Amino acid sequence: MPTCRPDGHIHAGIDRPLSDIGHLRAEGMTALNRADFDSAIICGHRLLEIADKSHGRPAQEADIYGNLILGQGFLFNDSVGHSYRHLHEAELLCLKYGNDSALASVYNGLGLYASNIEKDFPGALRHFFNGLDAAKRSANERLHSLLLVNIASIYSLNDDPAGLRYALECYRHGKQNKDNFLRYTGAMTAAYSYALRKTDTSKALDYIREAEIILHSDSIRDGSSLYYIYGVLLRQQGRDSEAVECFRQSIDLLKANHNEGDVRSFIEYADILFSKHRHSEALSLLDSALKVTDSGHCGIFRQDVLKALASTNRKLGNTQLAKQFLSIADNENNIDDNAEKESVIEHIKSKYDLERADNEVNRQRVELLEKERIVNFLIAAISIAIVLSGSFIYLYRRKSLLYSTIVKQATEAAREEIRLRATIRQLEERLSSGSFQEQGKINDAGFPDDHDGQIADTNVGTAVGADSSSPKKSPIPDRLIVAFESLMLDPAIYTDNLISKDKIAQMLDTNRTYVSRLVNEVYGMTFPQFINSLRAKEAIRRLSDPECDTPLKALSSELGYNSMTTFYNKFSEATGMTPAAFREKSRSIATGQTSDVDSDKS
């Protein structure tokens, strides 16, 4: 991809077409992506030349993108002092002309300035999130992804892997749209987030290797950070000799790129040298790192270098020297937190004060129009509120009626089941007392045999639709079905939270296979589903009783559920209502019925 040449062959004037602005803008942004900041600065200056000699929309666009590209270019060049002025100028222009797409890029640059120069990570995050809002308004997905990965980087600088999801979203967007720069930054940041977790190292290595391929294929200059992360991952796997090669590459790229890169590679490399008792080499490497931060680059990691020097000297017994480095770190930290930040704040304040003064007249006009809009909006809102209120009342009544119907049906079903249980118990008592002896021979289980003296059965396999021409399983004996149903009439059985097919089989003197088949073929359910259906019915019976005041948590335990969540889920599946709503509706129905009865009597 060609870049703007510094030989003066690109000139712009009032007679230059708008396409030149688009060309310079694209070249400048591409140069920023490739970390070719010198070329980006040239493009920025050319755009400002066009802005000075143009009018209308071309002048606006050239002015915005000229300041934007210069702001980000100076940020990583030798003229950091000019960066903020251009970025802030671009911000004011974007707000003035309503250019959200450019505003997202401006906030991205301001976030980078806050993190790299001011070391203000919370401030950087605020800028990045403001940029996300602007990117959404302009539907600029690429800028949205770039801001996401920068947010992930801020989390990483704080040793927090929470930014992983942002990095992966950027990576996925880059892969879907075949945008190698997004793939590169997303993969590299995701790898470092995994490194902070100290888990999934193999997955992290896959991402960093993919980023390395893009680094070489697309000639991206920002490779120092990549090899730092690569080295950290290899150290986590105990591969220090391979890690050393990565740290060396990172340092070489940093020096080749005018000391722009990740100075933490010096620290990691020095740590490995120190572990091998090469103390003088380790100290020399850390001194070199400090000189790099002294030049104004990589200043974001200056505190890390000072602390590493203090720690190394302390281990070597150089206590006084260690204290000096810690003292320098504390003093610089205080300076960063006070004088420098106060200066920037005053600068921002004065700029915005001027902007407010220039726009005061326009704002007063806008306020008058806004008041008229508010009145119209309120009238419309009140009308809508009336319609919505009526709809809500109507839907609420329908829902209440539906709940009442559900409760009445469930309550009636529960009462009918109680009556059937009582009838079955009476039949069992008559059988046990010999009242049916005259109707046929009674077997040992208390059930009549057929004429051949065999146990009667109904061939359950055929009843559930089995093919009569195909081989059949042995039918489940009627006596086993009756014994099972009789056993399951006892709530103590199915409300046992340790109930299982094995326990039921033991009680019926059979095996778990028969129990499983019986439930599947006779009831069309699995064993857990069958037990939950019985518990739901028992819950309906208990909750339908107006005199039952058992708390729901206690009721859940009594019904055999191990948690309230399971109780709520299973009951809702069976009735379409929560236990609390069912109880409340049941009581209101019971109270209403009582009132009706009282009024009839009177």
N, C-alpha and C positions, 0 to 999 in steps of 0.2 A: 504494500500500500504506500503510494507516494506521500511525502510530507511537504509542507511549505518550505521553499528553499530560502536560506538566509542571504542570498546574493542580490536581493533587491529586484528580482524579475517579476514579482507580483506587486502590482500597483492598483489602487482603486480610486475612483473619483465619482463625481455625480453622474457621469455617463456610463458607469459600469452597470451591467444588468443585475437583477436580483439573484440570478443563478450564481454569481460570484460570491455573494454572501452565504448562500447555501453551501457552496464548495468549501469556503474558508471555515465555516462553522463545522462541517463534517470532518475536515482535515484536523482542525484543532481538537475536537472531541476524541478523534481516533488517536491522535498523538498523546493525549492525556491517558487514554486506556493503555497505551503501550509504554507509558512512563517516559516518553520522549518529550520532556518538559521544555527544552530549548525550542523545538519546532512548534510546540503549542503556543509558546509566548510570541513567536513571530506571527502566527495566525491571529492571535488576540490583538496585537498592535495593528495589523492590516484591517481588521474589522472596525477598530476605533477610527481609523483613517476614513473608512467609508462612511461611518456615522457622522463625522464632522462635515462631510461634503454632500450628504444626502438629506432627503426630507421624508416625512411621513413614515409609513410602516417599514420601509427598508432601513431608514435611520434608526428606528426603535429596535429592530431585530439585531442590527449590527452593533448597536450600543450595548444591548443586554448581553449578547454572546461574547462580544469583545471583552467586557469586564469579567464575565463568568470564566472564560478560558484563561485570562491573565491571572485572576484570583487563584485558580487551582494550579496553574503553572508555576507562579511565584511561590506557592506554598511548599513545593518540593524542589525549589531551585535556590539560588544564592540570594534571593531578594524576598525573604519571608516578610519583611517589614511592609512591602507593598501589597501583600496578599489580601489582608483584611479589608483595606480600602476599596479594592476592586470588587470583592465579594459583596460588601455591604452596598456599594453603588448598584451592583446588579440586582440585589434584593429589592431596593427601593424602586428600581425601574420595572421589575416584574410585578410588584404590587400596584404600581401606577397604571401599567398597561394591561393588567390581568393575564399575564403569561404564566400559567401554572406549570407548564412543562419545564420552562427554564427555571422557574422558582424551585422546583424539586431539585434541580442540579445545584442551584445556589445553596440550598439548605444542606445538600450533601457536602459541598465545599466548606460551609461554615462548621459543619460537624467535624470534618477532618481537621480544620483549624483548631477547634476547641480541644480535640483529643491530642493532636500532635504538638501543638505549640503551647496552648494554655494548660494542657494536662487536666482539663475539666471534663471528666467522663460523663457526669450527669448532664452538663450543658450540651455535650456532643449528642447524647441520646435524645435530648429535647429537639435539637436541630434535625436529626435523622427522622424522628417521628413526625415532625412538621413536614418534612420532605415527603414522607409516605402519603400524608393527606393530600399534598399538592399533586403527587404522581397519580393518585386515585382520581382526583378531579379531572386531570388531563388524560386519563386512560393510558398513561405511559407505563407499560408493563416492564420495560427494560430498566427504566430508572427506579421503578418500584423494587425490582430485584437487587439492583446495586445498593440501594439504601438498606435493604434487608441484610445483605452480607456485611455491610459496614456496622450495623447494629450488632450482628453476631461477633464482629471483631472487637467491639467495645466490651462486650461480655467476656471475651477471651482475655483481653488485657487485664481484667479484674479477676482472672483465674476462675471464671464462672462458665461452665459448659452449657448454661441455659440457652445460649444463642444457637445451638445446634440446629434447631428446627428452621431458623431463619436462613442459615447457610444452605441447608438441604433444599429449601424452597427456591433459592437462587440457582442452585446447581440444576434442579429439575427444569426450571424455566429455560436455562441456557441449553440444556440437552434437547428439550422439545423444539426450540427455535434455532438450533444449530448455531448458537452464539458461543464461540469458544472462550471469549473473555469472561462471560458469566459462568461457564462451566469451570474455568480455571480458578476464579476467585471463590466460587461456591465450594468446589472440591477441596481447595487448600484450607479454607476456614473450617469446613466440616471436619477435616482430618485433625486440625488442632483442637477442636471441641472434643473429639473422641480422645485425644491425648490427655486432655484435662480430666476426663472421666477415668483414665487409666484402665479402661475396659475396651473390648472390641478393637484391640490394636491391629489385628489383621484387616478389619474393615477400613480402619483409618489409613493403613498402608496402601490399600487399593485406591482410595481417593487421591492420596499424595502422588502415587505413580501415574495416575491418569493426568493429574495437573502437570507433572513433569513432562509428559509427552506433549501437552499443549504448549508448555513453556518453550520447548525447542521448535515445534512445528510452526508456531505463530510469532516467533522472535520477540517474545515478551521480555522486557528488561528487568522486571521486578522478580528476580529469581532468588534473591538473598533470603527472603522470608520463607520461601518454599523449602530450601535446603536446611534452614534452621528447624522447621517443623519435622522434616524427614529425619534429621539427626535425633531429635527428641524421641520420636517413635522408636527408632532403632535402639536407643539407650534403654527404653522401657522393656525391650526384649533382651537386654543384656548383650547387645551386639555393639560394644563400644568402639571396636576398631573400624567398623563400617560407619558408625556415627561420626567419628573423627573426620573421615573423608567428606561427609556432608557438611560439617561445620567449616572445614577448610574452603569448600566450594562457596558456601554462604559468605565467608569473609572476603574471598577473592572477588565475588560479584559486587559486594558492597564497595570495595575499593575502586573497582572499575567503573562504578556508577556514581562517582564523586561522593563516596561515603554515605550513600543513601541505601539503606537496607536494614536488616535486623541485627543490631549489635549484641543481642543476647547469645549469638553464636560464639562470640569471644568468651562469654561467661561459661557456657557449657563445655567448650573446648578446654578452658583453663581448669575447670573442675576435674576433667579426665586426666589432664597432665598432673595435677596436684595428687590425685589418687595413685599415680605411678611414681610419686616422690620426685617429680621434676618441678620443684617448687619455684625456682628462678624463672623458668619458662612460663609458668602459670602467671606469676606476678607481672612479667613483661607483657603478656597477652592482655591482662586486665588494664595495665597502663595504656596500652594502645587503644583499648576500647574507650577509656576515659577521654583520650585525645579526640577520638571521633565525635564523642558527645560535646566536647568543648567547641567544636567547629560549628555548632548550631544544628547539626543533623543528628537524627536518632536521639534527640533530647528527651523523648518520651521514656527512654530506658536508662536515663542517667542515674536515677536513684538506684536501680538494680545494679549498675556497675559499681557505684560507691559502696553499696552494702556488700557486694562480693569482695571488693578490695578489703573492707573492714574485716569480714569473716576470714579471709585467707591470711591476713597479717596476724589476726588473733590466734589462729591455729599454729602459726610459726613463732609465736611468743612475742610478736611486735605489738604489744598492748597499746603503747602510746600512739603509734601510727594508726592502729585500728580505731582508736578514739577520735583521731583527727578526721578520718574519712566519715565516721558517723556524724561528727559535728558539722562537716560540710554538707552532708545530706540533709540534716535537720534545718540548717540555715537556708539552703536553697529551697527547701520545701516551704518554709515560712515566707520566703520572698515570693514564690509562685502563688501562694495563697493570699497574699496581701497586695503589695505594690503593683505587681503586673496585672492582676485581675482587676484591681480598682481602676487602673489606667484604661483597660479595655472597656469596663463598664461605663466610665465617663465618656469615652469615645462613642459608644453606642447611644448613650443618652442624648448627647449633643446632636448626633445625626438625626435621631428620631424627632427631637424637638423642632429642628429645622423643617423636617418633612411635615410635621403636624401644622406648623405655621403656614406653609405654602398651600395646604389643602383645606384650611379652616372655612373659607368661603364656600368651596364646593360642598363641604360636609353639611353646612347649614341648609343649602338647597336640597341636598339629599334627604335631610331630616324632614322637611316639609312634605316631600313626596312620600316618605316612609310612613308618616302619620296617616295620610290618606289611605295608603295600602293597608295599614293596621286596622282602620275602621272597617274597610271592606272585608278584610280577613275575619274580623270578629263576628260580623254579621253572618258570613258563610259558616264559621265554626259553630256558632250557636244553632244554626239550622241543622247542621250535621249532627250536633250533639243530641238534639231532640229526636232525630230519626234513629240514631244509634241507641238512645235510651229506650225508645219504644221497642226496637228489635231485641235489645238485651232482656227486657222484661218478658217479652213473648217467648224467647228461647229458654229463659230461666223457668218459666211455668211449664213449658214442654218437658224440660229436663226433670223437673220435680215430679211431674206426672209419670214419666218413664220410670224413675226410681221407685215411686210408690207401687207401680205395677210389678216391678221386679221383686220388691220386698214381699208383696202380698202373695205372689206365686211361689216364691221360695219358702215363705212361712207355711203356706198351705201344704206344699210338698213335704215339708218337715213334719207337720202334724200327721199327714197321711202315712208317712213312714213309721211314725211312732205307733199308730193304730195297727199297721201291718206287723210290726215287731211283737206287739202284744198278742195278736192272733197266732203268730208262729209259736210263741212261748206256750200258749194254751194247747196247741196241737201237740207240741213236744211233751207236755205234761200228760196229755191223754194217752199218747203212745207209750210213755214210760209206765203208765198205770195199767196198761193192758186193755184199753177200751177197744182197740182195733184188732185184737187177736182173732176175732171171728172172721175177718175179711181175708185172711190168708196166713200163711206161715211167716212168722217174724224171725228175721235173721239176728245174729248176735249184735249188729250195730243198731237194731231197733227199727229196720225198714223191711217192707214186704218183699219176698222172693217172687219170681215168676213161676209158671206152671212146671218148668223143668227143674226147679230147685236152684236156678242160677240167679245171680243178682241182676235185677232189672236195670237197664240203661237205655239211653235215648240216642246213642250214636251221635255225640256232639259234633264230630267231624263232618257228618253229612248236613247237620243243622246249620252250620255256618257256611255252607256252599261248597263243600269239597266235591270233587268229581267222583261219582259212584263207580266209574269204570276203572279208576286208577287205584293203586295199592293204598290202603288206609292205615293210619296209625291206630294202635289199640285204643278203643274209646275210653273216655274218662268215666269211671263208674258213677252212677247216680248217687250212691251212698257217700262218695267222696265230695261230690258237689254239695249235697245237702249238709254234710258235716262241716264243710268249709263255710257255707252261708250261715249256718248256726253259730259257728265260732266267731264270725265277723259281726254278729249282732252285739257282741260285747265291746263297748267303747274302750275298755281297758286294753284290748288287743291292738286296735289300730291307732290308738293315741300313745302307744309305747314308742318313744323316740328311737329305740333300738330294734324295732320290729324288722324282720327280714324274712325272705322266703324260707331260709333254713329253719328259723324258729317256728314258722307256720307248719312246715313239713313235719317237724318233730312233734308238734301238738296233734297232727292228724295221722301220725304213724305212717308217713309216706315219704317220698323224696321230693327235693326242690324242683325237679324237672316236671313232675306232675302238677305241682302248685303253679309253676310258671305257665304251663299249657292250659291249665284250668282258667286262669285269669285271662290269658290271651284269647282263648276260643269262646269262652262263655260270656265274658264281659267286653271283649274287644279292646283291652287296655294292657299296658305293661303293669307290672306289680306296683312300682312307685305311683303311677297314675291312679291305680285303683285305691291305694291307701290315701292319697291326697283327696280323692273324691269323697271318701268316707269322712275324712277330717273336715272337709268343707261343709258337708251336710251336718256334721256335729256342731260346727261353728255356727251355722245358720240356726240350728235348734237353740243353741245357747244364747245367741244374740237376739233371737226373736222373743225370748222370755223377758218381759218388762221388769221382773224382779231380780234378774241376773245383773249384779253390779261388779262382776269380776273385771279388774283392769285388763286391757287388751294384751299387755305384756305377759301378765300371769296366764291369761287364757291361751295365748300362743304356746306357752310352755306346757300347759295342761293338755293341749291338743297334740303334743308330740313334735312341734316345730323347734328347731334349734336356734332360730333367729326370728325377730319380728319382721325382717325384710321378706323372708321366705313365706311367712304367714300372710303378709299383705299381698304378695305376688300371687300366691295360689288362690287366695280367697277372691281377689279381683278377677282372675282368670275364670273362676267358676260362676261369679255373679255379675261381673261388670261394675262392681262398686267396691270401695275399701271397707274393711270391717267397721271403722268408725262411722262412715256415712250410712252403712246398713243399720247399725244399732240406732243411730239418731232417727232415721226414717221409720224404722220399726216402732220405736217408742212414740213418735208423733202419730202414727197410724193407730196404735193401741189407745192412745189418749183420745183421739178423735172418735174411735168406736165406742169408748166408755161414755163419752159425752152424749153420743147419739142414743145409747141405751138409756141413760139417765133421763134424757128429754122425752123418750117414748113412755117411760114409766110415769112421768109427771103428767 
